[in-house]
């Protein structure tokens, strides 16, 4: 029995000796690449882009003009429907319809006009959403393309977008908003 305990102890010692690992500080994860240098992080104030980037200013004006045009068209159609309803009610009160079928036809005409107004409203809402989406896509693409060129030399490891209070603290020396806006405007104005 002593011999079995002795053999078991030897086996246990051998297993623990084989399972020795390097200290944790010497182990490097293989999936994480080593940094080339100390990374510099910068940020761009997105709210400032909306007020200082010419594309944003032009795009917002264009969207507002389109929205105003649609609103005018919608208001004109709504006024026309409202007038038709008022006219129908007056005729009903005065009894000027020559027959019940004439009144029903007039009522159907108003219902079709109302449906057309609803369809027009849905159409312009879709067109406005599409125009806003297209504007945002071009803005994102423009910004991403410019940032890629802006950081060609690799001086920044990361460039963040700051909007509102999504970054709790950032040293103002990391703010590259003005340089980005100036570069974006220069590039945009060349395209005009």
Secondary structure by P-SEA (a helix, b strand, c coil): caaaaaaaaaaaaaaaaaacccccccccccccccccccbbbbbbcaaaaacccaaaaaaaaaaaaaaaaaaaaaaaaaaaaaaaaaaaaaaaaacccccaaaaaaaaaaaaaaaaaaaaaaaaaaaaaaaaaaaaaaaaaaaaaaaaaaaaccccccbbbbbcccccccccccccaaaaaaaaaaaaaaaac
